[in-house]
Amino acid sequence: MRRLRRLPRAPDCGSSQPMDWLLLLKGILIGLTVSAPVGPVAVLCLRRTLHVGAASGYASAAGAVAADMIFGTIACFGVAAVATLLTEQSTPLRLIGGLLLLGMGVNSWRSQSGDDLSDSPTALAKAFGSAFALTITNPMTIFAFTGLLAASDIVSHDMSLEATVTVVLGILVGCALWWGGLVVIGVGLRRWMRQHDFRWLHHVSGALLLIFGIATLGSILIF
């Protein structure tokens, strides 16, 4: 009886699995770190969650996550041309973002009953679009992603496509965790609010949005 030839043993690929999970965890931490600082979009998201409900809050959160993912993907894949374009156009982008903040701030301050908000499909689409616009017009976000990726020594020129996609997925999870958690907090606070509290909510959120808008426009003169 002929002796069967022993086939060569396949290489053990299990050792790469921990590194994949490590990259995913690093991506999650970067997504959380970039999203966590409280800014105008967070104020907008909380205001809509508190007054309208979770649907409006999640629509705003989704807009912020979508914009963050665009910046995070550009940073991970090293699309230098797009990053350079955003850097060169930072002044008009900040101008647009500042004007949007001023408009939303005035609208929020003057609102007495929050009738500018609703949970209709059109209003939810506007909530998504406005949060996306405010986030995407802040070019500093891509610098934050690039700096954190460089400091974490994650992305390199010889990095595989699979590893890069893993980092991007982690960033998506991190951003979604922060913005989703913010809406959950807003829903919890909403249960304790009374009707007369909403007037103060509109004034406070309007004032904060106006401050952020003035600061954004002022940064054009400084930087």
Solvent accessible surface area in square Angstrom, and as a share of the most:
residue,aa,sasa,rsa
1,M,246,1.10
2,R,219,0.80
3,R,232,0.85
4,L,164,0.82
5,R,214,0.78
6,R,222,0.81
7,L,145,0.72
8,P,120,0.76
9,R,227,0.83
10,A,79,0.61
11,P,113,0.71
12,D,118,0.61
13,C,98,0.59
14,G,46,0.44
15,S,91,0.59
16,S,60,0.39
17,Q,91,0.41
18,P,86,0.54
19,M,107,0.48
20,D,38,0.20
21,W,153,0.54
22,L,76,0.38
23,L,16,0.08
24,L,32,0.16
25,L,94,0.47
26,K,65,0.27
27,G,0,0.00
28,I,32,0.16
29,L,96,0.48
30,I,8,0.04
31,G,0,0.00
32,L,54,0.27
33,T,74,0.43
34,V,22,0.13
35,S,6,0.04
36,A,36,0.28
37,P,95,0.60
38,V,111,0.64
39,G,16,0.15
40,P,31,0.19
41,V,14,0.08
42,A,3,0.02
43,V,14,0.08
44,L,4,0.02
45,C,0,0.00
46,L,49,0.25
47,R,8,0.03
48,R,22,0.08
49,T,0,0.00
50,L,15,0.08
51,H,33,0.15
52,V,28,0.16
53,G,9,0.09
54,A,38,0.30
55,A,50,0.39
56,S,3,0.02
57,G,0,0.00
58,Y,100,0.38
59,A,16,0.12
60,S,0,0.00
61,A,6,0.04
62,A,46,0.36
63,G,0,0.00
64,A,0,0.00
65,V,19,0.11
66,A,33,0.26
67,A,0,0.00
68,D,5,0.03
69,M,31,0.14
70,I,75,0.38
71,F,0,0.00
72,G,0,0.00
73,T,47,0.27
74,I,19,0.10
75,A,16,0.12
76,C,3,0.02
77,F,89,0.37
78,G,53,0.51
79,V,59,0.34
80,A,73,0.57
81,A,81,0.63
82,V,57,0.33
83,A,30,0.24
84,T,68,0.40
85,L,100,0.50
86,L,29,0.14
87,T,59,0.34
88,E,116,0.52
89,Q,79,0.35
90,S,22,0.14
91,T,61,0.36
92,P,55,0.35
93,L,32,0.16
94,R,32,0.12
95,L,83,0.42
96,I,88,0.45
97,G,5,0.05
98,G,0,0.00
99,L,100,0.50
100,L,59,0.29
101,L,6,0.03
102,L,46,0.23
103,G,44,0.42
104,M,37,0.16
105,G,0,0.00
106,V,67,0.38
107,N,74,0.38
108,S,0,0.00
109,W,116,0.41
110,R,178,0.65
111,S,9,0.06
112,Q,110,0.49
113,S,65,0.42
114,G,2,0.02
115,D,122,0.63
116,D,58,0.30
117,L,29,0.14
118,S,50,0.32
119,D,93,0.48
120,S,48,0.31
121,P,116,0.73
122,T,87,0.50
123,A,23,0.18
124,L,47,0.23
125,A,67,0.52
126,K,139,0.59
127,A,5,0.04
128,F,81,0.34
129,G,33,0.32
130,S,20,0.13
131,A,0,0.00
132,F,58,0.24
133,A,29,0.23
134,L,11,0.05
135,T,13,0.08
136,I,37,0.19
137,T,12,0.07
138,N,67,0.34
139,P,1,0.00
140,M,117,0.52
141,T,14,0.08
142,I,4,0.02
143,F,90,0.38
144,A,42,0.32
145,F,0,0.00
146,T,70,0.41
147,G,39,0.37
148,L,52,0.26
149,L,7,0.03
150,A,77,0.60
151,A,87,0.68
152,S,40,0.26
153,D,123,0.64
154,I,12,0.06
155,V,48,0.28
156,S,58,0.38
157,H,202,0.90
158,D,129,0.67
159,M,38,0.17
160,S,65,0.42
161,L,124,0.62
162,E,121,0.54
163,A,15,0.12
164,T,9,0.05
165,V,77,0.44
166,T,22,0.13
167,V,0,0.00
168,V,20,0.11
169,L,89,0.44
170,G,0,0.00
171,I,0,0.00
172,L,67,0.33
173,V,52,0.30
174,G,0,0.00
175,C,0,0.00
176,A,46,0.35
177,L,103,0.51
178,W,66,0.23
179,W,14,0.05
180,G,20,0.20
181,G,30,0.29
182,L,16,0.08
183,V,0,0.00
184,V,90,0.52
185,I,101,0.51
186,G,0,0.00
187,V,43,0.25
188,G,28,0.27
189,L,90,0.45
190,R,95,0.35
191,R,195,0.71
192,W,213,0.75
193,M,47,0.21
194,R,171,0.62
195,Q,136,0.60
196,H,117,0.52
197,D,43,0.22
198,F,22,0.09
199,R,137,0.50
200,W,173,0.61
201,L,26,0.13
202,H,0,0.00
203,H,32,0.14
204,V,81,0.47
205,S,5,0.03
206,G,0,0.00
207,A,35,0.27
208,L,68,0.34
209,L,0,0.00
210,L,47,0.23
211,I,105,0.53
212,F,58,0.24
213,G,0,0.00
214,I,113,0.57
215,A,62,0.48
216,T,33,0.19
217,L,44,0.22
218,G,27,0.26
219,S,22,0.14
220,I,39,0.20
221,L,162,0.81
222,I,133,0.68
223,F,171,0.71
